Amino acid sequence: MKKDFIPQIAAYVQKYAPQYGIAVHSPIIAQAVLESAGGTSAKATAGYNYFGLKWRANRVPIAIGKFKDYSQEDRGNHNETIVDEWFRFANMEDGVHGYFQFINIKNYSALKGETDPRKYLEKIKAAGYASDKNYVSKVMNVINKYDLTQYDKKEENKMKVFLSAGHGGSDPGAVAYGLKEKDINLQALLACKDVLEAHGVDVVCSRTTDANDPVREEVKEANASGADLAVSIHTNAGGGDGWEAFCNPKNADGTRLAKLSEKYVKELGQNSRGIKSGMKLYFVKNTNATAVLFENFFIDNDLDNNAGDTRAEQRAFGVAYAKAILEYAGIKYKASGTDTTAPKQEATADPAARLVRITASVLNVRAGAGIQYKVNTTVKRGEVFTIVDEKNGFGKLKSGAGWISLKYTEKA
């Protein structure tokens, strides 16, 4: 066995296992010892393949190629030597990370959350990982010989997440209909932080108050924190509709987190514009950790901003992101009374609410229900708004921007 092979492999197993929902480490370390002869096998030296991972196209994104080598296959009454293709990795860390990508398919889903070493091995063999009928006992012998269960006593599921709330302080971000992006982002961050910390996750935040925090400073903070994940929360503008995420398309972990987040955001009732490349975004491109940037909704679309025009709805986005991070890390989500998770149609339901379309070329939005009140802003012909209250011939905009004269509107 190579010098320090076990502690080196163990460190990488402990780093990546939580990200894939794997709760026990000793059987995986033992698999590497057995499959690679302690790091000295031909597969280990030729391609940092410590787990006997056979080549499968598009299965392991972190692999850099493949190579050919011999293997022994158990045919029941005899062993057969065959030549097969195997994954090649750039280094030891990628070789271990590749193992978790390899088993991250439905066929191996029973492994997630398993804490008993023997049961883990029984499940992975039953799923077809190994053909040797004595595989479980052989790996268990390695665990016992090297006392590998010591690595199971480490703190499980402990990871560090960096959270960024875009803009802040003198930079409000996008502003429309009485809403400020910096405030929305902060509420989502605080909710996400609360849920993650309640589940034992170490959280570092770019800000927790309305403070200046330029993106370049955020990236410096994220990189200095040593976080495993970095998430930046924003709110869109430009007249579109829906949520979207940006990540490095070559980073499978970032894409996985984005997809999990999309799932939980859709549960709020918000539609998705999809997951896109963020390599032109400073935060995604320059953060060392796996980085994802979210855009909650379009603040300047008076229909789409219904998804987050209350504090409870803004916090619901943060809870959705926390759920995604927890699933990514293999940590079971446990709801608490402080979590805000209600779908937006429930949170905003109002039997008196109705949609109206502006018929005047320009219409004042006033602070109260009457022309004696000051003008907060204006709206234009053709724009559609939700009215939640009526008084003196004026209607109150759901966004909170103010009141408009219903004389210059029609049913939308």
MOVENZI-V215511 format. One record per residue. N is the residue number from 1. RES is the residue in one small letter. D_CENTER is the distance of its C-alpha to the mean C-alpha in Angstrom with 2 decimals. Layout:
# MOVENZI-V215511
n = {N	N}
res = {RES	RES}
d_center = {D_CENTER	D_CENTER}
This chain:
# MOVENZI-V215511
n = {1	2	3	4	5	6	7	8	9	10	11	12	13	14	15	16	17	18	19	20	21	22	23	24	25	26	27	28	29	30	31	32	33	34	35	36	37	38	39	40	41	42	43	44	45	46	47	48	49	50	51	52	53	54	55	56	57	58	59	60	61	62	63	64	65	66	67	68	69	70	71	72	73	74	75	76	77	78	79	80	81	82	83	84	85	86	87	88	89	90	91	92	93	94	95	96	97	98	99	100	101	102	103	104	105	106	107	108	109	110	111	112	113	114	115	116	117	118	119	120	121	122	123	124	125	126	127	128	129	130	131	132	133	134	135	136	137	138	139	140	141	142	143	144	145	146	147	148	149	150	151	152	153	154	155	156	157	158	159	160	161	162	163	164	165	166	167	168	169	170	171	172	173	174	175	176	177	178	179	180	181	182	183	184	185	186	187	188	189	190	191	192	193	194	195	196	197	198	199	200	201	202	203	204	205	206	207	208	209	210	211	212	213	214	215	216	217	218	219	220	221	222	223	224	225	226	227	228	229	230	231	232	233	234	235	236	237	238	239	240	241	242	243	244	245	246	247	248	249	250	251	252	253	254	255	256	257	258	259	260	261	262	263	264	265	266	267	268	269	270	271	272	273	274	275	276	277	278	279	280	281	282	283	284	285	286	287	288	289	290	291	292	293	294	295	296	297	298	299	300	301	302	303	304	305	306	307	308	309	310	311	312	313	314	315	316	317	318	319	320	321	322	323	324	325	326	327	328	329	330	331	332	333	334	335	336	337	338	339	340	341	342	343	344	345	346	347	348	349	350	351	352	353	354	355	356	357	358	359	360	361	362	363	364	365	366	367	368	369	370	371	372	373	374	375	376	377	378	379	380	381	382	383	384	385	386	387	388	389	390	391	392	393	394	395	396	397	398	399	400	401	402	403	404	405	406	407	408	409	410	411	412}
res = {m	k	k	d	f	i	p	q	i	a	a	y	v	q	k	y	a	p	q	y	g	i	a	v	h	s	p	i	i	a	q	a	v	l	e	s	a	g	g	t	s	a	k	a	t	a	g	y	n	y	f	g	l	k	w	r	a	n	r	v	p	i	a	i	g	k	f	k	d	y	s	q	e	d	r	g	n	h	n	e	t	i	v	d	e	w	f	r	f	a	n	m	e	d	g	v	h	g	y	f	q	f	i	n	i	k	n	y	s	a	l	k	g	e	t	d	p	r	k	y	l	e	k	i	k	a	a	g	y	a	s	d	k	n	y	v	s	k	v	m	n	v	i	n	k	y	d	l	t	q	y	d	k	k	e	e	n	k	m	k	v	f	l	s	a	g	h	g	g	s	d	p	g	a	v	a	y	g	l	k	e	k	d	i	n	l	q	a	l	l	a	c	k	d	v	l	e	a	h	g	v	d	v	v	c	s	r	t	t	d	a	n	d	p	v	r	e	e	v	k	e	a	n	a	s	g	a	d	l	a	v	s	i	h	t	n	a	g	g	g	d	g	w	e	a	f	c	n	p	k	n	a	d	g	t	r	l	a	k	l	s	e	k	y	v	k	e	l	g	q	n	s	r	g	i	k	s	g	m	k	l	y	f	v	k	n	t	n	a	t	a	v	l	f	e	n	f	f	i	d	n	d	l	d	n	n	a	g	d	t	r	a	e	q	r	a	f	g	v	a	y	a	k	a	i	l	e	y	a	g	i	k	y	k	a	s	g	t	d	t	t	a	p	k	q	e	a	t	a	d	p	a	a	r	l	v	r	i	t	a	s	v	l	n	v	r	a	g	a	g	i	q	y	k	v	n	t	t	v	k	r	g	e	v	f	t	i	v	d	e	k	n	g	f	g	k	l	k	s	g	a	g	w	i	s	l	k	y	t	e	k	a}
d_center = {37.88	36.58	36.78	33.68	31.90	30.61	29.16	27.53	25.92	25.02	23.16	20.84	20.47	19.53	16.93	15.07	15.98	13.56	10.54	12.14	13.45	16.87	18.87	22.14	23.08	26.84	27.17	24.86	26.83	29.99	29.00	28.72	32.08	33.77	32.44	33.07	36.16	34.56	33.29	36.71	36.43	36.88	33.33	31.99	34.33	34.01	30.28	28.51	28.06	28.46	27.49	29.67	26.89	28.74	27.78	25.79	25.05	21.40	20.32	19.29	17.94	18.64	22.31	24.91	27.49	29.80	33.24	35.96	37.25	39.13	37.87	39.67	38.98	40.39	42.59	43.94	47.41	46.68	44.10	43.78	42.93	40.96	39.45	35.80	32.95	30.26	27.04	27.67	25.32	25.86	25.94	25.52	21.93	20.92	23.18	21.39	17.88	19.51	20.59	17.15	16.25	19.68	19.25	15.81	17.69	19.09	22.34	20.99	18.73	21.43	20.65	17.45	18.56	22.09	23.78	27.25	27.98	30.65	28.73	25.81	28.43	30.17	27.08	26.16	29.82	30.13	27.25	29.39	28.06	31.61	35.10	37.12	38.39	38.57	35.07	33.86	36.98	36.91	33.39	34.28	37.36	35.31	33.16	36.41	38.26	35.80	34.61	30.98	29.96	30.14	26.67	25.46	26.73	24.18	21.68	19.00	15.27	15.82	13.20	13.04	10.42	11.80	11.41	13.45	15.26	16.84	20.67	22.83	26.46	28.82	26.09	25.17	23.05	23.74	26.35	27.69	29.35	29.45	25.73	24.34	20.91	20.92	21.54	18.86	16.15	17.62	17.75	14.07	13.40	16.10	14.89	11.39	13.49	15.96	13.86	12.17	15.68	17.26	15.46	16.66	13.76	15.31	14.13	15.69	15.92	17.44	19.56	20.20	23.20	24.45	24.99	25.17	22.25	22.53	19.67	21.68	21.99	18.27	17.78	20.71	19.35	15.95	17.97	20.50	18.17	17.30	13.63	11.47	8.38	9.16	7.75	10.65	11.49	14.42	16.73	18.50	22.24	24.65	25.52	22.80	21.07	17.53	13.85	12.31	9.64	10.91	10.14	12.66	13.71	15.29	12.31	11.30	8.46	6.96	7.99	6.69	2.89	4.83	7.06	5.69	5.18	8.50	9.96	9.86	11.01	13.71	14.82	15.82	18.08	16.54	16.93	14.73	16.13	13.73	11.53	13.81	14.85	14.37	17.02	19.40	17.29	18.39	15.18	13.30	16.58	17.85	15.21	15.81	12.48	9.56	8.97	7.25	9.51	9.53	13.02	13.65	17.07	20.38	22.38	25.60	25.50	27.26	25.96	22.28	22.33	23.42	19.75	19.61	23.20	23.41	21.88	20.83	18.92	17.26	16.19	14.96	12.20	11.24	11.54	9.35	6.36	7.84	8.27	4.87	4.71	8.24	8.25	6.46	9.23	11.79	12.70	14.36	13.76	17.13	17.95	20.21	22.68	20.88	17.73	17.99	16.59	19.55	19.22	20.50	23.68	24.60	23.85	25.94	28.57	32.05	35.05	36.90	34.32	35.31	34.50	37.08	37.63	39.42	42.89	44.19	43.58	42.23	41.81	41.52	38.85	40.73	39.94	41.98	43.73	46.66	47.90	48.98	45.39	43.87	41.74	38.05	37.09	38.10	36.79	38.14	39.76	37.53	34.50	33.32	32.51	32.07	35.06	34.63	38.11	41.58	44.54	47.69	46.58	43.30	39.77	36.86	33.67	30.60	28.67	31.15	32.66	36.11	38.84	40.35	43.73	43.39	46.66	44.80	42.16	42.15	40.18	37.07}
